[in-house]
Structure formats: structure tokens, C-alpha cells
Amino acid sequence: MSAVPDQDRLAADLRGFGPTGLGAILVIFLGAVLASGWGAGLLVLVWAYRSRTPWADLGFAPPKSWPATVAGGVLFGVALKLLHKSVILPLLGIEPINQAYHFLVGNPGALPGIVLTILVSAAFGEETFYRGYLFERMGKLLGRGTRAKLVALAVSSVLFAAAHLVDQGRQGAVQAAIVGLVFGGIFAVTNRLWFLMIAHACFDLSAVAIIYLDLETRVSHWFFR
């Protein structure tokens, strides 16, 4: 019997849940804590490459139609943000002003940095980690059935909300929990990330536009006074 090549053994160990696999999970989680979304996303890509995990398993399968995916992601992301700001958050009694990002009001100098953060850390990093990676890991551990997907949906949404609690408080955590459930639900059905990355970017960019133009209170009072 021929020996198993070291690279193949390492790849299998990284995909498993022994010491090597659990160590990789810990490192990626630390990346999410210490370097936010971009750090976790980058570490997930490195893990996928070294573990020889198919990119499609993380949701990176190409969409059936790029134009439809891009257009749908843009519309969905903007519509979801407006729904949040004008209906969901007011119903939950959350104040209209996002204090964590109020510094963006009429502040063009802050826009390049926040836009770069949205595209790299939020759209790419958070979707890769909270949807692609967590669903892949929990699916490998629990199976691909409906119950396993519901557990993955709950866990990823809670972690996504917790990640926004530190810098955005209750408002950010509540919004992230809802977005996590919506985006996670979509990923559970489609197992594709591109639509979600585009929608996530447009959701956050819409939020920045509303804050920059000082429209938060006005939008939150569209339906409720």
C-alpha cells in the first residue's frame, strides 16, 4: 500500500475536526475577532486552498447569469436597507440615528475609507466567513439536511449580530441579526455567495448614503411618526 502524500494528509486534517482542523477553525475565528471581516475572509481562502476544499462548497460557484445576479443583488440590497430603516427598526423601537456612524454626515473625507471597508471587509469578508465558511463547516459536521441548515442559520446569525454589538450597540446588533437571518436563509437555499456579496455591499452603501445626506430621521418616519 502506497503512503499518503503529506500534502494530502494535511488537507484532510484541515478539513476534519481533529486537532489540526480545530486549530484552523480557532485561527479563522481569531481573524474575525482581531481583523474583522477582511481578516476572516482572507484566512478562509487560505484554509480552502490548503485543505483543497472546492470553492463551490464555500459558495463561490459562478452564478447562472452575471447580469441577473448583479442587478438582483443591487435591487435587493437597497430595498432591504430601506425596509429596515423605514419599517423594521421603527417597529422595534430603535432610534433613527446610528450614533456609531453619525460622523459621516456631510463628511466627504470619510467616504473613501468607509466604502473600501464595506467592499473588502463587509461584502467580501463577512459573507465569506459568516455564510460560506460557517455553513460549510457546520454542514460537514452536522450534515446537509434541513435541521443542520437551521442550526447553521441560527449560529451564523447570532455570531454576525454579536460582531456588530461592540461598535454599533443594540441597533447594529439587531439589524445584523435580521440581515444574518435573511442572507443566511438565502445561502441555505442557493449555496451561492455572489448575490449576497453584492446585496451586502449595496445594503451598507445605501446606509452610508442615508447617513451622509442626513436622511436617517426622514426615512425612519416614512410610515411612522
C-alpha positions in Angstrom: 0.0 0.0 0.0 1.4 3.4 -1.0 1.9 6.1 1.6 -0.5 9.0 1.6 1.4 12.2 0.5 2.0 14.7 3.2 0.0 17.4 1.4 -3.0 15.1 1.0 -2.8 14.2 4.7 -2.6 17.9 5.7 -5.5 18.8 3.5 -7.6 16.0 5.0 -6.7 17.1 8.6 -7.6 20.7 7.8 -11.0 19.6 6.5 -11.6 17.4 9.6 -12.3 18.2 13.2 -9.3 16.8 14.9 -6.5 18.9 16.4 -5.4 20.4 13.1 -8.9 21.1 11.9 -10.0 22.7 15.2 -6.8 24.7 15.3 -7.6 26.1 11.8 -11.1 27.0 13.0 -9.7 28.8 16.0 -7.3 30.8 13.9 -10.0 31.8 11.5 -12.3 32.9 14.4 -9.4 34.9 15.9 -9.0 36.5 12.5 -12.7 37.5 12.6 -12.2 39.0 16.1 -8.9 40.7 15.6 -9.1 41.8 12.0 -12.8 41.9 11.4 -14.4 40.6 8.2 -11.4 41.0 5.8 -9.1 39.0 8.1 -11.6 36.2 8.5 -12.3 36.2 4.7 -8.6 36.0 3.8 -7.9 33.2 6.3 -10.9 31.3 4.9 -9.4 31.5 1.4 -6.1 30.3 2.6 -7.7 27.4 4.5 -9.7 26.4 1.5 -6.6 26.4 -0.7 -4.5 24.4 1.7 -7.3 22.0 2.6 -8.3 21.5 -1.1 -11.9 22.4 -0.3 -13.8 23.0 -3.5 -14.6 26.7 -3.9 -18.2 25.8 -4.7 -18.5 24.3 -1.2 -18.0 27.8 0.2 -20.5 29.4 -2.2 -18.1 30.6 -4.9 -19.7 28.7 -7.8 -20.3 31.1 -10.7 -23.9 32.3 -11.0 -26.1 31.2 -13.8 -26.4 34.8 -15.0 -24.0 37.5 -14.0 -26.2 40.4 -15.2 -29.2 39.0 -13.3 -27.1 38.3 -10.2 -25.6 41.9 -10.2 -29.0 43.6 -10.9 -30.8 41.4 -8.4 -28.2 42.0 -5.7 -28.2 45.7 -6.1 -32.0 46.0 -6.0 -32.4 43.6 -3.1 -29.7 45.2 -1.1 -31.1 48.7 -1.5 -34.7 47.6 -0.9 -33.7 45.6 2.2 -32.0 48.7 3.7 -34.9 51.0 3.1 -37.3 48.4 4.5 -35.1 48.1 7.6 -34.8 51.9 8.1 -38.4 52.8 7.4 -40.3 49.8 8.8 -38.4 47.2 10.8 -36.2 49.3 13.0 -39.0 51.8 13.9 -41.3 48.9 14.8 -38.6 47.6 17.1 -38.4 51.0 18.8 -34.8 51.6 17.7 -33.8 55.3 17.4 -33.3 56.5 13.8 -29.8 58.0 14.3 -26.9 55.5 14.0 -24.6 57.1 16.5 -21.6 54.9 15.6 -21.6 56.3 12.1 -23.1 59.8 12.6 -19.7 61.3 11.8 -20.3 60.5 8.2 -23.0 63.2 7.9 -21.7 65.7 5.3 -18.2 64.3 5.6 -16.8 63.5 2.1 -13.3 62.9 3.5 -14.6 59.8 5.4 -16.3 58.2 2.3 -13.3 56.5 0.6 -12.3 54.7 3.8 -15.8 53.6 4.7 -16.5 52.5 1.1 -13.3 50.4 1.0 -14.3 48.8 4.3 -17.7 48.0 3.0 -16.4 46.3 -0.1 -13.5 44.4 1.4 -14.4 43.7 5.0 -18.2 43.6 4.9 -19.3 42.4 1.4 -16.3 40.0 0.8 -15.0 39.1 4.2 -18.2 38.8 6.2 -20.1 36.9 3.6 -17.2 34.5 3.0 -16.9 33.9 6.8 -20.4 34.1 8.2 -22.2 32.5 5.3 -19.8 30.5 3.2 -17.3 29.2 5.8 -19.7 28.6 8.8 -22.3 26.9 6.6 -19.6 24.7 5.1 -18.1 23.7 8.5 -21.4 23.1 10.2 -22.7 21.2 7.1 -19.6 19.0 7.2 -20.1 18.4 11.0 -23.9 18.0 11.1 -24.9 17.0 7.6 -26.7 18.7 4.8 -30.3 18.2 6.0 -32.8 20.9 6.8 -32.2 20.6 10.6 -28.5 21.1 10.1 -29.1 24.1 7.9 -31.4 25.7 10.5 -28.7 25.2 13.2 -26.1 26.8 10.9 -28.5 29.7 10.2 -29.1 30.3 13.9 -25.4 30.1 14.9 -24.2 32.3 12.0 -26.8 34.9 12.6 -26.1 35.1 16.4 -22.3 35.4 15.7 -23.0 38.0 13.0 -25.1 40.0 15.4 -22.5 39.7 18.2 -19.8 41.0 15.9 -21.8 44.2 15.4 -22.6 44.7 19.1 -19.3 46.1 20.2 -19.0 49.1 17.8 -22.7 49.7 16.9 -24.5 48.7 20.1 -28.1 47.3 20.2 -29.2 49.0 17.0 -26.3 47.4 15.0 -26.7 44.0 16.6 -30.5 43.9 15.9 -30.0 44.9 12.3 -27.2 42.4 11.8 -29.3 39.6 13.3 -32.1 40.3 10.9 -29.7 40.6 7.9 -27.9 37.5 9.0 -31.2 35.5 9.0 -32.2 36.9 5.6 -28.8 36.4 4.0 -28.2 33.1 5.7 -31.6 31.8 4.6 -30.8 32.7 1.0 -27.5 31.0 1.2 -29.0 27.9 2.8 -31.2 27.6 -0.3 -28.8 28.7 -3.0 -25.3 27.9 -1.6 -24.0 30.9 -3.6 -22.2 34.0 -2.3 -22.0 36.4 -5.3 -25.6 37.6 -5.0 -25.2 38.1 -1.2 -21.9 39.9 -1.6 -23.4 42.4 -4.0 -26.6 42.8 -1.9 -24.5 43.2 1.3 -22.4 45.9 -0.4 -25.5 47.8 -1.6 -27.2 47.5 1.8 -24.2 49.1 3.5 -23.6 51.7 0.8 -27.3 52.7 1.0 -26.9 53.1 4.7 -23.9 55.3 4.2 -25.7 57.4 1.6 -28.7 57.9 4.0 -26.3 59.0 6.8 -24.1 61.2 4.6 -27.2 63.0 3.3 -28.6 63.3 6.9 -31.8 61.5 5.9 -31.9 58.9 8.7 -34.8 60.6 10.6 -36.7 61.4 7.5 -36.5 57.8 6.1 -37.4 56.3 9.5 -40.5 58.5 9.6 -41.8 57.5 6.1 -44.5 55.3 7.7 -44.3 56.0 11.4 -44.3 59.4 13.1 
